[in-house]
Amino acid sequence: MKQEMSGPGARRAPRFADAAVRVEQLPGGGMILRSPQPLQPYARCVGEWLERWARQAPGRTFLAERDGTGGWRKLNYGEARRRRAPSARRCSIAAWGRGAR
């Protein structure tokens, strides 16, 4: 089912790969399934997404949950980045210093 949205809350449709698979039969009845689509560049970890979006769109909602009154409690990317645990920040800085990306 395809939904079209317009207006201030509109989001573009997610992009999915074509439904295709390469099958390699193995002796003994097993098989290996592979996608014919080449793997595109991706983030090393979820923390990289947080850093990227905290720079590019710090006011955009990162997490949201319903509060007791039916409203929303929201945390934006910028605030989430500021709230990160100091130990997590030190680990990411140390990894970055070693060339991990």
MDTraj code that builds the backbone (N, CA, C; nanometers):
import mdtraj as md
import numpy as np

residues = "MET LYS GLN GLU MET SER GLY PRO GLY ALA ARG ARG ALA PRO ARG PHE ALA ASP ALA ALA VAL ARG VAL GLU GLN LEU PRO GLY GLY GLY MET ILE LEU ARG SER PRO GLN PRO LEU GLN PRO TYR ALA ARG CYS VAL GLY GLU TRP LEU GLU ARG TRP ALA ARG GLN ALA PRO GLY ARG THR PHE LEU ALA GLU ARG ASP GLY THR GLY GLY TRP ARG LYS LEU ASN TYR GLY GLU ALA ARG ARG ARG ARG ALA PRO SER ALA ARG ARG CYS SER ILE ALA ALA TRP GLY ARG GLY ALA ARG".split()
xyz = np.array([
    [0.0844, -0.1164, 0.0000],
    [0.0000, 0.0000, 0.0000],
    [0.0896, 0.1237, 0.0000],
    [0.0636, 0.2155, -0.0892],
    [0.1419, 0.3375, -0.1012],
    [0.0603, 0.4548, -0.0488],
    [0.1207, 0.5311, 0.0413],
    [0.0516, 0.6475, 0.0953],
    [0.1194, 0.7736, 0.0447],
    [0.0401, 0.8653, -0.0028],
    [0.0901, 0.9955, -0.0441],
    [0.0549, 1.0953, 0.0653],
    [0.1495, 1.1754, 0.1047],
    [0.1242, 1.2769, 0.2063],
    [0.1655, 1.4125, 0.1531],
    [0.0960, 1.5128, 0.1960],
    [0.1348, 1.6490, 0.1635],
    [0.1059, 1.7344, 0.2854],
    [0.1649, 1.8504, 0.2885],
    [0.1447, 1.9403, 0.4012],
    [0.2682, 1.9479, 0.4890],
    [0.2577, 2.0198, 0.6015],
    [0.3751, 2.0453, 0.6841],
    [0.4369, 1.9202, 0.7463],
    [0.3593, 1.8139, 0.7702],
    [0.4139, 1.6922, 0.8300],
    [0.4524, 1.5867, 0.7285],
    [0.4527, 1.6231, 0.6001],
    [0.4780, 1.5248, 0.4943],
    [0.6207, 1.4726, 0.4995],
    [0.6340, 1.3477, 0.4693],
    [0.7646, 1.2820, 0.4604],
    [0.7706, 1.2102, 0.3266],
    [0.8896, 1.2002, 0.2716],
    [0.9006, 1.1264, 0.1463],
    [0.8934, 0.9763, 0.1754],
    [0.8518, 0.9020, 0.0752],
    [0.8386, 0.7576, 0.0891],
    [0.9766, 0.6957, 0.1094],
    [0.9854, 0.5903, 0.1907],
    [1.1153, 0.5250, 0.2100],
    [1.1624, 0.4603, 0.0807],
    [1.2925, 0.4543, 0.0650],
    [1.3507, 0.3928, -0.0540],
    [1.3960, 0.2514, -0.0178],
    [1.3459, 0.1535, -0.0898],
    [1.3842, 0.0148, -0.0677],
    [1.4537, -0.0378, -0.1930],
    [1.5426, -0.1337, -0.1730],
    [1.6084, -0.1986, -0.2862],
    [1.5077, -0.2860, -0.3598],
    [1.5371, -0.3134, -0.4867],
    [1.4535, -0.4066, -0.5621],
    [1.4561, -0.5429, -0.4936],
    [1.3450, -0.6133, -0.5006],
    [1.3368, -0.7472, -0.4417],
    [1.4066, -0.8447, -0.5358],
    [1.5341, -0.8681, -0.5128],
    [1.6121, -0.9591, -0.5964],
    [1.7163, -1.0266, -0.5080],
    [1.7499, -1.1496, -0.5425],
    [1.8483, -1.2234, -0.4641],
    [1.9233, -1.3205, -0.5558],
    [2.0520, -1.3377, -0.5270],
    [2.1315, -1.4401, -0.5958],
    [2.1454, -1.5572, -0.5003],
    [2.1242, -1.6767, -0.5511],
    [2.1293, -1.7971, -0.4681],
    [2.2487, -1.8817, -0.5106],
    [2.3323, -1.9166, -0.4128],
    [2.4439, -2.0083, -0.4361],
    [2.4134, -2.1371, -0.3599],
    [2.3942, -2.2460, -0.4331],
    [2.3654, -2.3753, -0.3720],
    [2.4947, -2.4346, -0.3154],
    [2.4871, -2.4881, -0.1968],
    [2.6020, -2.5498, -0.1308],
    [2.5849, -2.7008, -0.1249],
    [2.6961, -2.7727, -0.1215],
    [2.6843, -2.9181, -0.1026],
    [2.6124, -2.9459, 0.0296],
    [2.5304, -3.0469, 0.0322],
    [2.4584, -3.0807, 0.1532],
    [2.3242, -3.0109, 0.1649],
    [2.2866, -2.9313, 0.0671],
    [2.1545, -2.8699, 0.0676],
    [2.1480, -2.7278, 0.1194],
    [2.2576, -2.6744, 0.1690],
    [2.2570, -2.5363, 0.2163],
    [2.2616, -2.4388, 0.1003],
    [2.2482, -2.3140, 0.1317],
    [2.2564, -2.2117, 0.0277],
    [2.3034, -2.0793, 0.0882],
    [2.3612, -1.9980, 0.0052],
    [2.4003, -1.8624, 0.0423],
    [2.3175, -1.7677, -0.0430],
    [2.2536, -1.6722, 0.0230],
    [2.1722, -1.5731, -0.0458],
    [2.2477, -1.4407, -0.0446],
    [2.2579, -1.3774, -0.1598],
    [2.3255, -1.2483, -0.1708],
    [2.2398, -1.1528, -0.2512],
    [2.2522, -1.0260, -0.2158],
    [2.1835, -0.9224, -0.2918],
    [2.2693, -0.8839, -0.4117],
    [2.2072, -0.8635, -0.5274],
    [2.2841, -0.8145, -0.6422],
    [2.3146, -0.6642, -0.6306],
    [2.2508, -0.5972, -0.5347],
    [2.2732, -0.4541, -0.5148],
    [2.4050, -0.4333, -0.4391],
    [2.4947, -0.3505, -0.4885],
    [2.6170, -0.3231, -0.4121],
    [2.5833, -0.2475, -0.2833],
    [2.6551, -0.2784, -0.1787],
    [2.6337, -0.2112, -0.0514],
    [2.6808, -0.0662, -0.0624],
    [2.5945, 0.0252, -0.0253],
    [2.6260, 0.1677, -0.0303],
    [2.6989, 0.2085, 0.0983],
    [2.7658, 0.3223, 0.0985],
    [2.8320, 0.3682, 0.2209],
    [2.7321, 0.3778, 0.3365],
    [2.7777, 0.3460, 0.4552],
    [2.6909, 0.3478, 0.5724],
    [2.7689, 0.3949, 0.6946],
    [2.6963, 0.4365, 0.7955],
    [2.7583, 0.4846, 0.9189],
    [2.8211, 0.3676, 0.9941],
    [2.9300, 0.3929, 1.0625],
    [2.9982, 0.2915, 1.1432],
    [2.9127, 0.2493, 1.2608],
    [2.8386, 0.3444, 1.3175],
    [2.7535, 0.3162, 1.4330],
    [2.6429, 0.4223, 1.4397],
    [2.5432, 0.3968, 1.5231],
    [2.4307, 0.4889, 1.5357],
    [2.4766, 0.6250, 1.5876],
    [2.5800, 0.6268, 1.6698],
    [2.6323, 0.7533, 1.7210],
    [2.6759, 0.8484, 1.6102],
    [2.7215, 0.7941, 1.4983],
    [2.7585, 0.8798, 1.3846],
    [2.6362, 0.9513, 1.3282],
    [2.5217, 0.8835, 1.3276],
    [2.3986, 0.9496, 1.2828],
    [2.3646, 1.0653, 1.3751],
    [2.3756, 1.0412, 1.5045],
    [2.3457, 1.1460, 1.6015],
    [2.4365, 1.2669, 1.5782],
    [2.5659, 1.2444, 1.5621],
    [2.6589, 1.3548, 1.5384],
    [2.6245, 1.4292, 1.4093],
    [2.5954, 1.3551, 1.3042],
    [2.5636, 1.4180, 1.1749],
    [2.4398, 1.5062, 1.1855],
    [2.3312, 1.4518, 1.2402],
    [2.2068, 1.5270, 1.2443],
    [2.2096, 1.6364, 1.3497],
    [2.2901, 1.6204, 1.4540],
    [2.3047, 1.7280, 1.5521],
    [2.3723, 1.8491, 1.4875],
    [2.4594, 1.8245, 1.3901],
    [2.5233, 1.9346, 1.3166],
    [2.4286, 1.9927, 1.2116],
    [2.3633, 1.9048, 1.1344],
    [2.2841, 1.9501, 1.0200],
    [2.1446, 2.0002, 1.0571],
    [2.0829, 1.9417, 1.1582],
    [1.9451, 1.9786, 1.1939],
    [1.9255, 1.9629, 1.3447],
    [1.9940, 2.0438, 1.4251],
    [1.9906, 2.0240, 1.5704],
    [1.8511, 2.0363, 1.6314],
    [1.7604, 2.1095, 1.5696],
    [1.6266, 2.1259, 1.6242],
    [1.5270, 2.0192, 1.5824],
    [1.5680, 1.9287, 1.4930],
    [1.4781, 1.8231, 1.4450],
    [1.4590, 1.7165, 1.5529],
    [1.3394, 1.6601, 1.5616],
    [1.3098, 1.5590, 1.6634],
    [1.3906, 1.4321, 1.6395],
    [1.4580, 1.3869, 1.7456],
    [1.5357, 1.2626, 1.7457],
    [1.4536, 1.1500, 1.8080],
    [1.3961, 1.1741, 1.9248],
    [1.3119, 1.0769, 1.9948],
    [1.1866, 1.1470, 2.0441],
    [1.0764, 1.0743, 2.0472],
    [0.9519, 1.1289, 2.1015],
    [0.8741, 1.0163, 2.1668],
    [0.8055, 1.0496, 2.2758],
    [0.7185, 0.9528, 2.3417],
    [0.5973, 1.0251, 2.3971],
    [0.4904, 0.9521, 2.4128],
    [0.3686, 1.0102, 2.4682],
    [0.3886, 1.0374, 2.6168],
    [0.3357, 1.1505, 2.6617],
    [0.3384, 1.1795, 2.8053],
    [0.2045, 1.1353, 2.8651],
    [0.1851, 1.1560, 2.9920],
    [0.0645, 1.1103, 3.0599],
    [-0.0624, 1.1808, 3.0178],
    [-0.0517, 1.2936, 2.9497],
    [-0.1703, 1.3696, 2.9094],
    [-0.2083, 1.3476, 2.7631],
    [-0.1343, 1.2610, 2.6928],
    [-0.1624, 1.2374, 2.5511],
    [-0.0803, 1.3262, 2.4592],
    [-0.0024, 1.4173, 2.5164],
    [0.0873, 1.5009, 2.4373],
    [0.2182, 1.4266, 2.4101],
    [0.3155, 1.4996, 2.3625],
    [0.4442, 1.4391, 2.3276],
    [0.5569, 1.4998, 2.4105],
    [0.6456, 1.4163, 2.4567],
    [0.7750, 1.4595, 2.5111],
    [0.8751, 1.4356, 2.4001],
    [0.9477, 1.5389, 2.3630],
    [1.0388, 1.5281, 2.2494],
    [1.1809, 1.5621, 2.2909],
    [1.2745, 1.5007, 2.2224],
    [1.4167, 1.5288, 2.2392],
    [1.4729, 1.5515, 2.1007],
    [1.5315, 1.6689, 2.0755],
    [1.5855, 1.6938, 1.9427],
    [1.7313, 1.6479, 1.9358],
    [1.7868, 1.6457, 1.8149],
    [1.9229, 1.5964, 1.7940],
    [2.0263, 1.6776, 1.8716],
    [2.0119, 1.8078, 1.8723],
    [2.1083, 1.8913, 1.9427],
    [2.1104, 1.8626, 2.0915],
    [1.9927, 1.8516, 2.1521],
    [1.9846, 1.8230, 2.2953],
    [2.0346, 1.6818, 2.3254],
    [2.0034, 1.5863, 2.2411],
    [2.0518, 1.4488, 2.2617],
    [2.2042, 1.4465, 2.2590],
    [2.2626, 1.5218, 2.1683],
    [2.4087, 1.5274, 2.1611],
    [2.4658, 1.5890, 2.2885],
    [2.4022, 1.6937, 2.3396],
    [2.4508, 1.7572, 2.4628],
    [2.4359, 1.6668, 2.5842],
    [2.3342, 1.5805, 2.5831],
    [2.3072, 1.4928, 2.6973],
    [2.3865, 1.3632, 2.6967],
    [2.4562, 1.3338, 2.5890],
    [2.5317, 1.2079, 2.5831],
    [2.6184, 1.1921, 2.7060],
    [2.6286, 1.0683, 2.7511],
    [2.7108, 1.0397, 2.8689],
    [2.8560, 1.0767, 2.8400],
    [2.9242, 1.1395, 2.9355],
    [3.0646, 1.1763, 2.9136],
    [3.1514, 1.0575, 2.8751],
    [3.1256, 0.9390, 2.9316],
    [3.2069, 0.8221, 2.8970],
    [3.1870, 0.7833, 2.7506],
    [3.0636, 0.7932, 2.7000],
    [3.0375, 0.7625, 2.5587],
    [3.1095, 0.8635, 2.4703],
    [3.1082, 0.9906, 2.5114],
    [3.1762, 1.0938, 2.4336],
    [3.3261, 1.0664, 2.4297],
    [3.3845, 1.0277, 2.5438],
    [3.5283, 0.9980, 2.5470],
    [3.5612, 0.8804, 2.4571],
    [3.4760, 0.7773, 2.4581],
    [3.5000, 0.6602, 2.3731],
    [3.4965, 0.6991, 2.2260],
    [3.3984, 0.7810, 2.1868],
    [3.3889, 0.8187, 2.0460],
    [3.5068, 0.9067, 2.0061],
    [3.5519, 0.9934, 2.0961],
    [3.6687, 1.0771, 2.0667],
    [3.7926, 0.9906, 2.0533],
    [3.8073, 0.8914, 2.1423],
    [3.9228, 0.8019, 2.1360],
    [3.9226, 0.7220, 2.0063],
    [3.8052, 0.6709, 1.9668],
    [3.7949, 0.5954, 1.8424],
    [3.8263, 0.6837, 1.7230],
    [3.7768, 0.8065, 1.7253],
    [3.8030, 0.8996, 1.6161],
    [3.9520, 0.9268, 1.6052],
    [4.0190, 0.9412, 1.7205],
    [4.1628, 0.9667, 1.7213],
    [4.2429, 0.8519, 1.6626],
    [4.1876, 0.7298, 1.6702],
    [4.2560, 0.6129, 1.6137],
    [4.2232, 0.5964, 1.4669],
    [4.1422, 0.6825, 1.4125],
    [4.1075, 0.6750, 1.2701],
    [3.9825, 0.5952, 1.2415],
    [3.9109, 0.5504, 1.3447],
    [3.7856, 0.4764, 1.3231],
    [3.6784, 0.5739, 1.2746],
    [3.6088, 0.5386, 1.1693],
    [3.5019, 0.6243, 1.1167],
    [3.3892, 0.5425, 1.0668],
])
top = md.Topology()
chain = top.add_chain()
for i, resn in enumerate(residues, 1):
    res = top.add_residue(resn, chain, resSeq=i)
    for name in ("N", "CA", "C"):
        top.add_atom(name, md.element.get_by_symbol(name[0]), res)
traj = md.Trajectory(xyz[None], top)
